[in-house]
Amino acid sequence: MIQVIGFSQKKKKVFAHDSVLITAKQDTVVFYLINKIAAYTLTIDRNNAFIDREINTDEIIDTLPGIENQLKKFKARLESGNSSWNLRGLNSTTIVLKGVVEDLTEFDHQLEDYSIKLSSNNKALAKILNDSVIHTAMPNQVLQDQMDDVSFEAYKLDSIQKNILTNVNILRKRVVVALLQANDIVSDLGYMTTAKKRLMWIEEEAPLFSASPISYKKALVVVTNDALIRLGHNLSRYCKKNIGTILISVVLFVLLGIWNYLNLSRIKKKADNILVLQNLHFNVINVWVAGLFGLFMYAPLFFANPTMSVLHTCEFFRTIFLTIILIKYLTQSSKIMWIAILALWLLYAVDDVFLESAYGERWLLFWGSIVLIIVFVALLLKKKHFMGLPESPITKILVAISLLLAIGSLVCNILGRVTLTKILGETAIQSLVLGISLKIFCALILESIYMQAEAQKDGKLSSYIDFEDLKVKFKRNVWIVAILLWLLCIVRSITLYDFIKLTIINFFTESRTIGSLNFTLQNVAIFIIIVWISMIVSKFIHFLFGQRIEKTSGKRSSLGSMILLVRLTIWTIGFFIAIAASGIPIDKLSIMIGALSVGIGFGLQTIVNNLVSGIILAFEQPIQVGDQIEVGTKSGVVKEIGVRSSTIRSGDGADIIIPNGDLLSQHLINWTLQNRNRRVEFTIGISYLSNIGHAKAIIENTLAKNDKILHVPAPSIIVKELGEKNVDMSIMFWVPDLSTAGTLRSIAMISIYEALKAEGIFTKE
């Protein structure tokens, strides 16, 4: 009985244990299935989100047909063999097609990314579809329903993804084909441009007086209409592609306009505004018109390789605003000439976007050249062009250059060199208008700086920046940049830009050898430019804070030493960046340093000594800007602590440049190292007939009433010497600022003399 009961109980225990194991296994399976369903659902949701949010081929689908049609027309025209494009047309078409190549390349990369991601998603989805679990019966209905949903969504998504991937690949194939065609056409246009440049020096068309309208395919009206339509299309396309750059230019225009407007408003509220406004010529007319003129001056610089259509459109608006600014200052005869120049500029600008020549165009250019020559000769003979503005000798030079170009254009047209006719004529008018525009633009920049100086004359900013000094220093740099821009535009206009650019690139990238050292001038130029930039930044830091140091030169300031350390840091960082950017190997650098050390040993000891002394002065700071020092026989106030030398200003106003090595090697007296206090001493003679004690009391009382001297430590009055006729008394007291020592000494002497005289005490006679 006991055994039976024991067996029965044991059997029940075993059954209970198995039940627990089965339940645990079922829970584990359910948990596993739940996790798998969640993971598959997340994968499907991510793939759906990628399709819905990231895949967008609408722009490509909308743009590609137009590009394909455009390329088809270009290709058909090239294959026909009778294309009559001129050099300007070839350059503009090449620029447009290079933009098309950039767009197609971007489309190709975009579609490639889509294809790679879709392929990856398909692999992840195939894993789900090939998993046997989704086809297995679930332990409960809820899981079964969820797994059925996963299976349904996976099959549905698989079909969608494969369909999208197929469409993406088909679209990418079209893009790649169009890209190859575009590159081929660009290459062909490059060969045609090179050939055209060679042929433009010979007779391209019949001489003007023997030319016939029959030899031209299109009339002038048709060519003009085609050019204007193409101009609109190119502008629309370029603006859409460069909307970010345009917005940046507009924002810059608004900020500069607000800045000038606020400064002008502050100036008008001042009492001396009439005197200030007399120095303004262009900004005072209308700040916003001047700003719009500036906008169309600097905006083209932000565009990468713009077409002539874009450039001429900017020039058109720039010329309009230039006329509004300038018309007030032109004489009556100059106004007539300016209107003629504007009409001629418009003629050559429109002609510059023609793709083909026309018979009427030849004669239009002929009469245009004659009028140009007449206007330029009249400008050269005329002595006064402006009212209220100084005449500039640059104007005569620009007119002379333009006259020579106009004569060349006329001769080339007569001889049948049509390409040269267009280039020289457009360059003639462009050089004059651009030169005047740059001159006015430089004046606007300098006027803006002047307005800032006058508006903020009493502000905090002027304590850091001397705008008058900035204007003087900035003027030369502005004119240098303006001349370089003028040369760049003229070189581009006469189609030599690419040739000069290629020549310069080849010159700098050609490998050169000195001994075992291989280098290129490009690396040398990079090194020099970076070091030069670091020097410019260093000078700017000194200029920025140097003005504040000068304005507080009566006070001791550690700012000079801090600026020196900052400048040294900038130079050091710039030097190492230059080494890294130019690719100078470390082993070659060690050779350079070794050679430099030999040079130092033979002839640069003094320079290096001064440089090292400058660093020591910056760290130890035995002197600071504003200190009153004496070095040898020289004395004055420290004005600047430089890297190689320092400058002190003597009492006579002379600036004395002292090498930093002398400041450390010679005895240096710093009167203001701890404070600016200084003891003043003078001697006064008292007659033997006077009461010495009473005289001393009067002197003490007089000094006690003087609140401009220090009374701690107290003034000292002692008998210095018993002379033949008088008792010499030495009077010593301290003043709070050594810069006022001479003035306070004189005041004290006069007051003591008058006090003694009033008491009947006689001084030395």
C-alpha positions in Angstrom: 0.0 0.0 0.0 2.7 2.4 0.8 4.5 1.5 -2.4 1.4 2.0 -4.5 0.8 5.3 -2.8 4.4 6.2 -3.4 4.3 5.2 -7.1 1.1 7.0 -7.6 2.5 10.2 -6.1 5.7 9.8 -8.1 3.8 9.4 -11.3 1.8 12.5 -10.5 4.9 14.5 -9.9 6.4 13.4 -13.2 3.3 14.4 -15.1 3.3 17.8 -13.4 6.9 18.4 -14.3 6.3 17.5 -18.0 3.4 19.9 -18.1 5.5 22.7 -16.8 8.2 21.9 -19.5 5.6 21.9 -22.3 4.1 25.2 -21.1 7.6 26.8 -20.9 8.4 25.5 -24.4 5.2 26.9 -25.7 5.9 30.3 -24.1 9.4 30.3 -25.6 8.0 29.6 -29.1 5.4 32.3 -28.7 7.9 34.8 -27.5 10.2 33.9 -30.4 7.4 34.3 -33.0 6.3 37.6 -31.5 9.9 38.9 -31.9 10.2 37.6 -35.4 6.8 39.2 -36.4 8.0 42.5 -34.9 11.3 42.4 -36.7 9.7 41.6 -40.0 7.1 44.3 -39.5 9.8 46.8 -38.8 11.7 45.8 -42.0 8.6 46.1 -44.1 7.7 49.5 -42.6 11.2 50.8 -43.2 11.1 49.7 -46.8 7.7 51.3 -47.3 9.0 54.5 -45.7 12.0 54.5 -48.0 9.7 54.1 -51.1 7.2 56.8 -49.9 9.7 59.4 -48.5 13.0 59.0 -50.2 12.4 57.8 -53.7 11.3 60.7 -55.9 12.0 60.6 -59.6 9.5 63.3 -60.6 12.1 65.9 -61.4 14.1 63.4 -63.5 11.0 62.2 -65.3 9.9 65.8 -66.0 13.4 67.1 -67.0 14.8 64.1 -69.0 12.5 64.3 -72.1 13.4 68.0 -72.6 17.1 67.2 -72.3 16.8 64.2 -74.7 15.0 66.4 -77.2 17.6 69.1 -76.8 20.5 66.7 -77.3 18.8 65.1 -80.3 18.6 68.5 -82.0 22.2 69.3 -81.2 23.4 65.9 -82.5 21.3 66.3 -85.7 22.8 69.7 -86.3 26.3 68.5 -85.7 25.8 65.4 -87.9 24.4 67.5 -90.8 27.8 69.1 -91.2 26.4 72.5 -92.1 26.4 74.1 -88.7 27.2 77.8 -88.9 27.6 78.6 -85.2 29.9 81.4 -84.4 32.5 81.4 -81.6 30.2 83.1 -79.1 27.5 80.6 -79.9 29.8 77.7 -79.5 31.1 78.9 -76.1 27.5 79.6 -74.8 26.3 76.2 -76.1 29.3 74.4 -74.4 28.5 76.1 -71.1 24.8 75.1 -71.4 25.7 71.5 -72.2 28.2 71.3 -69.4 25.4 72.3 -67.1 23.3 69.5 -68.7 26.2 67.1 -68.0 26.2 68.1 -64.4 22.5 67.6 -64.1 22.6 64.2 -65.8 25.6 63.2 -63.6 23.6 64.2 -60.5 20.5 62.2 -61.8 22.7 59.2 -62.4 24.2 59.3 -58.9 20.7 59.7 -57.5 19.3 56.8 -59.4 22.3 54.6 -58.6 21.7 55.3 -54.9 18.0 54.3 -55.3 19.0 51.1 -57.2 21.6 50.1 -54.5 19.1 50.7 -51.7 16.2 48.9 -53.4 18.5 45.9 -54.2 19.5 45.8 -50.5 15.8 46.1 -49.5 14.9 43.2 -51.9 17.5 41.0 -50.3 16.1 41.7 -46.8 12.6 41.1 -48.1 13.6 37.8 -49.7 14.9 36.6 -46.4 11.4 37.1 -45.0 9.7 35.4 -47.9 12.1 32.4 -47.8 11.6 32.0 -44.0 9.6 28.7 -43.4 8.1 30.2 -40.3 5.7 32.4 -42.1 4.2 29.3 -43.7 4.0 27.4 -40.4 0.8 27.1 -38.4 0.8 29.4 -35.4 0.0 28.2 -31.8 -2.9 30.6 -31.5 -5.2 32.6 -33.8 -3.8 36.0 -32.9 -0.3 35.1 -34.0 -1.7 33.4 -37.1 -3.5 36.6 -38.1 -0.4 38.7 -37.5 1.8 36.3 -39.4 -0.7 36.3 -42.3 -0.6 40.1 -42.4 3.2 40.0 -42.5 3.2 37.5 -45.3 0.6 39.5 -47.3 2.5 42.8 -46.8 5.8 41.2 -47.7 4.6 39.7 -51.0 2.9 43.0 -51.8 6.0 45.0 -51.0 8.2 42.6 -53.0 6.1 43.2 -56.1 6.2 47.0 -55.6 9.9 47.1 -55.0 10.7 45.0 -58.0 8.5 47.1 -60.2 10.1 50.3 -58.9 13.6 48.9 -59.3 12.8 48.0 -62.9 11.6 51.5 -63.6 14.6 53.1 -61.8 17.0 50.9 -63.9 15.2 51.8 -67.1 15.3 55.5 -66.2 18.9 55.3 -65.2 19.7 53.7 -68.6 18.1 56.7 -70.3 20.1 59.0 -68.1 23.4 57.2 -68.9 22.7 57.3 -72.6 21.8 61.0 -72.5 25.0 61.6 -70.4 27.2 59.8 -73.0 25.6 61.8 -75.8 26.0 65.1 -73.9 29.7 64.3 -73.3 30.2 63.5 -76.9 28.6 66.7 -78.1 30.6 68.7 -75.6 33.8 67.1 -76.9 32.7 67.8 -80.5 32.0 71.4 -79.6 35.4 71.7 -78.0 37.0 70.6 -81.3 34.8 73.0 -83.2 35.7 75.9 -80.8 39.4 75.2 -81.3 39.1 75.1 -85.0 37.0 78.3 -85.0 39.7 80.1 -83.0 42.3 79.1 -85.5 40.1 80.2 -88.5 38.9 83.5 -87.0 42.2 85.1 -88.2 41.5 84.3 -91.8 38.6 85.3 -94.0 35.5 83.5 -92.6 32.9 85.1 -94.8 32.9 87.3 -97.8 34.2 90.9 -97.3 31.4 93.2 -96.3 31.1 95.2 -99.5 31.0 92.0 -101.6 28.8 90.0 -99.3 25.4 88.8 -100.6 22.2 88.2 -98.6 21.8 84.9 -100.5 24.8 83.4 -98.7 23.2 83.7 -95.3 20.6 81.1 -94.2 18.5 83.3 -91.9 17.5 87.0 -91.9 18.5 89.3 -89.0 14.9 89.3 -87.6 14.8 85.5 -87.4 18.3 85.3 -85.8 17.4 88.0 -83.3 14.1 86.3 -82.4 15.8 82.9 -81.9 18.5 84.6 -79.8 16.0 86.3 -77.5 13.9 83.1 -77.1 17.1 81.2 -76.2 18.1 83.9 -73.8 14.9 83.5 -71.9 15.2 79.7 -71.7 18.9 79.9 -70.6 18.0 82.5 -67.9 15.1 80.4 -66.6 17.2 77.3 -66.5 20.2 79.0 -64.9 18.2 80.8 -62.2 16.4 77.5 -61.2 19.7 75.7 -60.9 21.4 78.5 -59.0 18.6 79.7 -56.8 20.7 79.3 -53.7 23.4 81.5 -55.0 20.8 84.1 -56.0 19.3 84.1 -52.6 22.7 84.6 -51.0 23.3 87.6 -53.2 19.9 89.1 -52.4 20.4 88.6 -48.6 23.8 90.3 -48.9 22.2 93.2 -50.8 19.6 93.6 -48.1 22.1 93.5 -45.2 24.5 96.0 -47.0 21.5 98.2 -47.8 20.3 98.3 -44.2 23.8 99.0 -43.0 24.2 102.0 -45.4 20.7 103.2 -44.7 21.2 103.3 -40.9 24.5 105.0 -41.2 23.1 107.6 -43.6 20.2 108.2 -41.2 22.5 108.7 -38.2 24.6 111.2 -40.3 21.6 113.2 -41.3 20.7 113.6 -37.6 24.0 115.2 -36.7 24.6 118.9 -36.5 27.4 118.9 -39.0 25.6 116.6 -41.5 25.9 119.2 -44.4 29.7 119.0 -44.2 29.7 115.2 -44.0 27.2 114.8 -46.9 29.3 117.0 -49.1 31.8 114.2 -49.3 29.2 111.7 -50.5 28.4 111.5 -54.2 26.6 108.3 -55.0 25.2 106.8 -51.8 23.5 110.1 -50.9 21.3 109.9 -54.1 19.6 106.7 -53.1 21.1 104.0 -50.9 19.0 101.3 -52.3 19.6 102.2 -56.0 23.4 102.2 -55.2 22.9 98.8 -53.5 21.1 97.4 -56.5 24.0 98.6 -58.7 26.4 96.9 -56.3 24.3 93.7 -56.4 24.6 93.3 -60.1 28.3 94.1 -59.8 29.2 91.3 -57.4 26.5 88.8 -58.0 28.1 87.4 -61.3 31.2 86.6 -59.2 29.2 84.1 -57.2 28.2 82.1 -60.3 30.3 79.3 -61.6 31.0 79.8 -65.3 27.9 81.7 -66.3 26.7 81.9 -69.9 26.9 85.2 -71.8 23.1 85.4 -71.5 23.4 85.5 -67.7 26.3 87.9 -67.8 24.6 90.3 -70.2 21.4 90.2 -68.2 23.3 91.3 -65.1 25.1 93.9 -67.1 21.8 95.2 -68.4 20.4 95.9 -65.0 23.7 97.1 -63.7 23.9 99.6 -66.5 20.4 100.9 -65.7 21.2 101.6 -62.1 24.6 103.0 -63.1 22.8 105.5 -65.3 20.5 106.5 -62.4 23.5 107.1 -60.2 25.7 108.8 -62.8 23.2 110.9 -64.8 23.2 113.7 -62.2 26.9 114.4 -62.6 27.1 114.3 -66.4 27.4 117.4 -68.5 24.7 118.0 -71.1 26.9 116.8 -74.0 28.1 113.9 -71.9 24.5 112.8 -71.3 24.0 112.5 -75.1 27.2 110.5 -75.5 26.2 108.3 -72.6 22.8 107.5 -74.2 24.7 106.6 -77.4 27.0 104.4 -75.4 24.1 102.6 -73.8 22.4 102.0 -77.2 25.6 100.6 -78.6 26.1 98.5 -75.6 22.6 97.0 -76.0 23.3 96.4 -79.7 26.5 94.5 -79.0 25.0 92.6 -76.1 22.1 91.3 -78.1 24.5 90.5 -81.0 26.8 88.6 -78.6 24.1 85.9 -78.0 23.5 85.3 -81.7 24.4 81.7 -82.7 24.5 82.4 -86.4 25.5 85.3 -88.6 23.1 87.3 -90.7 23.6 89.8 -93.6 21.8 92.5 -91.8 24.0 91.9 -88.7 27.1 92.6 -90.7 25.9 96.1 -91.7 24.5 96.7 -88.3 28.0 96.0 -86.8 29.5 98.2 -89.5 27.5 101.3 -88.6 27.8 100.4 -84.9 31.6 100.5 -85.2 31.5 103.8 -86.9 29.3 105.4 -84.3 31.6 103.9 -81.6 34.6 105.4 -83.1 32.9 108.8 -83.4 31.8 108.7 -79.7 35.2 107.6 -78.5 37.0 110.3 -80.4 34.6 112.9 -79.0 35.2 111.6 -75.5 39.0 111.9 -76.0 38.7 115.4 -77.3 36.3 116.5 -74.5 38.0 117.9 -71.5 35.2 117.8 -69.0 32.8 115.0 -68.6 31.4 115.4 -65.1 29.9 118.1 -62.9 30.9 118.0 -59.3 33.1 115.0 -59.7 36.9 115.0 -60.2 38.1 113.9 -63.7 40.1 110.7 -63.7 43.0 110.0 -66.0 41.9 106.4 -66.1 38.8 107.5 -68.2 41.1 108.7 -71.0 43.0 105.4 -71.0 39.8 103.4 -71.1 38.5 105.4 -74.0 41.8 105.1 -75.9 41.8 101.3 -75.5 38.2 101.1 -76.5 38.8 103.3 -79.6 41.6 101.0 -80.8 39.3 98.0 -80.3 36.5 99.7 -82.2 38.8 100.5 -85.1 39.9 96.9 -85.2 36.3 95.7 -85.2 35.5 97.9 -88.2 38.5 96.7 -90.2 37.8 93.0 -89.4 34.2 93.4 -90.5 35.2 94.9 -93.8 37.7 92.1 -94.4 35.2 89.4 -93.6 36.6 88.4 -90.1 33.2 88.2 -88.5 34.2 86.5 -85.3 36.9 89.1 -84.6 34.5 91.8 -85.5 32.0 90.7 -82.9 34.7 90.0 -80.3 36.6 93.4 -80.7 33.4 95.4 -81.0 31.8 93.9 -77.9 35.1 94.2 -76.0 35.4 97.9 -77.0 32.1 98.9 -75.5 32.4 96.5 -72.6 35.8 97.7 -71.5 34.6 101.3 -71.2 31.3 100.5 -69.5 32.9 98.0 -67.2 35.7 100.4 -66.3 33.3 103.1 -65.4 31.2 100.7 -63.4 34.2 99.4 -61.4 35.2 103.0 -60.7 31.8 103.9 -59.4 31.7 100.6 -57.4 35.0 101.3 -55.8 33.8 104.8 -54.9 30.6 103.3 -53.3 32.7 101.0 -51.2 34.9 103.8 -49.9 31.8 106.0 -49.3 30.3 103.2 -47.2 33.4 103.0 -45.1 33.3 106.8 -44.7 29.7 106.8 -43.7 30.5 104.1 -41.0 33.3 106.3 -39.7 31.1 109.4 -39.5 28.1 107.5 -38.1 30.0 105.7 -35.4 32.6 108.3 -34.6 31.6 108.3 -30.9 30.7 104.6 -30.7 32.5 101.7 -29.2 33.4 100.2 -32.5 35.5 103.2 -33.4 37.7 102.6 -30.4 38.8 99.4 -32.1 38.7 100.4 -35.7 39.9 103.7 -37.2 37.7 103.9 -40.2 39.6 106.8 -41.7 42.8 104.8 -41.6 40.9 101.8 -43.0 39.6 103.9 -45.9 43.1 105.0 -46.8 44.6 101.5 -46.6 41.6 99.9 -48.3 41.6 102.3 -51.2 44.7 100.9 -52.9 43.6 97.3 -52.4 40.1 98.1 -53.8 41.6 99.6 -56.9 44.0 96.7 -57.4 41.1 94.2 -57.2 39.1 96.4 -59.6 41.9 96.5 -62.2 42.3 92.7 -61.9 38.6 92.2 -62.4 38.6 94.5 -65.4 41.6 92.5 -67.0 39.8 89.2 -66.2 36.6 90.3 -67.9 38.5 91.7 -71.0 40.5 88.5 -71.3 37.3 86.5 -71.1 35.6 88.7 -73.6 38.4 88.3 -76.2 38.1 84.5 -75.6 41.7 84.2 -74.3 40.6 83.1 -70.8 40.7 79.4 -71.4 44.1 79.6 -73.2 45.7 81.7 -70.4 44.1 79.5 -67.7 45.5 76.3 -69.3 48.9 77.9 -69.8 49.1 79.0 -66.1 47.9 75.5 -64.9 50.5 73.8 -67.0 53.2 76.2 -65.8 52.4 75.5 -62.2 51.8 71.8 -62.4 54.8 70.9 -64.5 57.3 68.8 -62.5 60.7 70.4 -61.9 63.9 69.0 -60.4 66.7 70.6 -58.5 69.3 67.9 -57.7 67.4 65.0 -56.1 64.5 67.3 -55.2 61.3 67.0 -57.3 58.7 69.7 -56.9 56.1 71.8 -58.8 55.5 75.5 -58.7 52.0 74.7 -57.6 53.3 73.4 -54.2 55.6 76.5 -53.9 52.6 78.8 -54.7 50.4 77.0 -52.2 53.1 77.4 -49.5 53.6 81.1 -50.3 49.9 81.9 -50.5 49.1 80.2 -47.1 52.0 82.0 -45.4 50.9 85.3 -47.0 47.3 84.7 -45.8 48.5 84.1 -42.3 50.5 87.4 -42.5 47.4 89.2 -43.7 45.3 87.8 -40.8 48.1 88.7 -38.4 48.2 92.3 -39.8 44.4 92.5 -39.6 44.5 91.4 -35.9 47.1 94.1 -35.2 45.1 96.7 -37.1 41.9 95.8 -35.3 43.3 96.1 -31.8 46.2 98.4 -32.5 43.8 101.3 -32.9 42.5 100.7 -29.4 46.0 100.5 -28.0 46.9 103.9 -29.6 43.8 105.5 -28.2 44.7 104.3 -24.7 48.4 104.8 -25.1 48.5 107.0 -22.0 47.7 103.9 -19.9 49.7 100.7 -19.4 48.1 97.8 -21.3 49.0 94.2 -21.7 47.0 94.0 -24.9 50.2 94.6 -27.0 51.9 91.5 -25.6 48.7 89.5 -26.1 48.5 90.6 -29.7 52.1 89.7 -30.3 51.5 86.2 -28.9 48.3 85.9 -31.1 50.3 87.0 -34.2 53.1 84.6 -33.5 50.5 81.8 -33.0 48.9 82.7 -36.3 52.2 82.7 -38.1 53.2 79.3 -36.6 49.9 77.7 -37.5 50.0 79.2 -41.0 53.6 77.9 -41.5 52.7 74.3 -40.5 49.4 74.4 -42.6 51.5 75.7 -45.5 53.9 72.8 -45.2 51.1 70.2 -45.0 49.1 71.7 -47.8 52.1 72.1 -50.2 53.1 68.4 -49.5 56.6 69.2 -48.4 58.1 65.9 -47.0 59.3 65.9 -43.4 62.8 64.7 -44.5 63.1 67.6 -46.9 61.9 70.0 -44.2 64.7 68.8 -41.9 67.1 69.7 -44.8 65.6 73.1 -45.1 65.9 73.7 -41.3 69.5 72.6 -41.4 70.3 75.0 -44.2 68.5 77.7 -42.4 70.5 77.0 -39.2 73.7 77.4 -41.3 72.4 80.7 -42.6 71.7 81.8 -39.0 75.2 80.8 -38.0 76.8 82.9 -40.7 74.7 86.0 -41.1 71.3 86.0 -39.4 72.3 85.9 -35.8 71.1 89.5 -35.1 67.7 88.9 -36.8 67.1 85.6 -35.0 68.3 87.2 -31.7 65.7 90.0 -32.2 63.0 87.5 -33.1 63.7 85.3 -30.0 63.9 88.5 -27.9 60.4 89.4 -29.1 59.0 86.1 -28.0 60.7 86.5 -24.6 59.2 90.0 -24.2 55.8 88.6 -25.0 56.0 86.0 -22.3 57.9 87.8 -19.6 56.3 91.2 -20.3 59.1 93.5 -18.8 57.5 96.2 -20.8 54.0 96.7 -22.1 52.3 99.1 -24.5 51.9 102.5 -22.7 55.0 102.0 -20.5 57.4 105.0 -20.0 60.9 103.5 -20.5 64.5 104.5 -21.0 66.9 102.4 -23.1 70.4 103.8 -23.3 70.0 107.4 -24.3 66.5 106.9 -25.7 63.3 107.4 -23.8 59.6 107.5 -24.5 56.3 105.7 -24.3 56.0 102.1 -25.7 53.8 102.4 -28.8 54.1 98.9 -30.2 55.8 95.6 -29.3 56.6 93.8 -32.6 58.1 90.4 -33.4 61.5 91.8 -34.5 61.5 95.3 -33.1 59.4 97.6 -30.8 58.5 101.2 -31.3 58.6 104.0 -28.6 57.3 107.5 -29.1 59.6 110.2 -27.6 58.5 113.4 -26.0 59.2 115.2 -29.2 56.6 113.0 -31.1 59.3 111.0 -32.9 58.8 107.2 -33.3 62.0 105.4 -32.3 62.3 101.8 -33.5 64.4 99.7 -31.1 65.4 96.1 -31.9 64.0 93.7 -29.3 67.5 92.4 -28.6 68.6 95.8 -27.3 65.6 95.8 -24.9 67.0 92.7 -23.2 70.7 93.2 -23.6 70.9 96.9 -22.4 69.9 98.4 -19.1 66.1 99.1 -19.3 64.4 101.6 -17.0 60.6 101.1 -16.8 59.0 104.0 -15.0 55.6 102.4 -15.1 56.3 98.7 -14.3 54.4 98.9 -11.0 52.4 102.1 -11.3 52.5 105.5 -13.0 53.5 107.5 -9.9 56.6 109.7 -10.2 58.5 111.9 -7.8 58.9 115.5 -8.7 61.7 117.6 -7.3 62.7 121.2 -7.6 64.8 123.7 -5.6 63.9 127.1 -4.4 66.2 129.7 -2.7 65.1 131.5 0.5 66.8 134.7 1.5 68.9 134.6 4.8 66.7 137.5 6.0 63.6 135.4 5.9 62.3 133.0 8.6 63.2 129.5 7.2 60.7 127.7 9.5 57.9 130.0 8.5 58.8 129.6 4.8 58.7 125.8 5.2 55.3 125.9 6.8 54.0 128.1 4.0 55.3 125.6 1.4 53.8 122.6 3.3 50.4 124.4 3.6 50.5 125.3 -0.2 51.3 121.7 -1.1 48.5 120.4 1.2 46.0 122.5 -0.7 47.0 121.0 -4.0 44.7 118.1 -4.6 46.3 117.1 -7.9 49.4 115.7 -6.2 49.7 112.6 -4.0 49.7 113.2 -0.2 50.8 109.6 0.6 53.7 109.5 0.7 53.7 113.0 2.1 55.7 115.8 0.3 59.2 116.3 1.6 60.8 119.7 2.2 64.5 119.8 3.2 67.3 122.3 3.3 69.6 121.2 0.5 72.4 123.7 0.7 73.5 127.0 2.4 74.5 129.2 -0.4 76.3 132.5 -0.5 73.1 134.6 -0.5 70.2 132.1 0.0 69.2 129.0 1.7 68.4 126.4 -1.0 65.4 124.2 -0.1 64.6 121.0 -2.0 60.9 120.3 -2.4 59.8 116.8 -3.4 56.4 115.4 -3.9 54.7 112.5 -5.9 52.3 112.9 -8.8 49.8 110.1 -9.7 50.7 110.1 -13.4 54.1 110.8 -14.8 52.6 112.2 -18.0 51.4 115.2 -15.9 54.6 115.6 -13.9 55.9 118.6 -15.8 52.6 120.4 -15.6 52.1 119.8 -11.9 55.7 120.8 -11.2 55.1 124.1 -12.9 51.8 124.6 -11.0 53.4 123.8 -7.7 56.3 126.2 -8.3 54.1 129.0 -9.3 51.7 128.6 -6.3 54.6 128.3 -3.8 56.3 131.4 -5.3 53.1 133.4 -5.0 52.4 132.2 -1.4 55.9 133.1 -0.3 55.7 136.5 -2.0 52.4 137.2 -0.4 54.0 136.6 3.1 57.0 138.8 2.3 59.4 136.0 2.1 61.9 136.6 -0.6 63.3 134.0 -2.8 66.5 134.0 -4.7 67.0 137.1 -6.9 
